[in-house]
């Protein structure tokens, strides 16, 4: 494999006369972009992962290392401001309730950082398991993971580890004052 020549890599807010608009949305990855065509947002994994389940939806953030909450929230806020009607999740398909899902993604980021902070005292080898248990008690969208087919649930368990590693790395950089500030927020 050869790298793409640097002069071939560009960013334009409008892709020709196609009506496609491009937005930088770092958070899932530093180079992440979303695309808006009229009222349809191609969000990639900026809003996380979504699957329909028999009794609702399953969602989780997709925040591998290096995760920065403020950057991810800024990207979600920019997508919300676009007021898309429909949204396509990377790997997971179309929803007709884009704003609702973007709001869920935003709430989950804040909730999960709180959970990572609350479980920070766990032994390193037990931390992921403890956080998983915390999420099952506190995130009413995430707990639908139990409704996923076994093969999808196993895949999600693997990718959950990557998401949690990004958040754990982020929270581990906090001062004790910052951790307490997060724990004191309601």
Secondary structure, DSSP 8 states (H G I E B T S, - for coil): -----GGG----SB-TTS-EEEEE-TTSSTT-EEEEETTEEEEETTT-EEEEETTEEEEE----SS--HHHHHHHHHHHHHTT-SEEEETTTEEES-HHHHHHHHHHHHHHHHHHHHHTTTS-HHHHHHHHHHHHHHH-TTGGGGGGS-HHHHHHHHHHHHHHHHHHHHHHHTS-HHHHHHHHH--
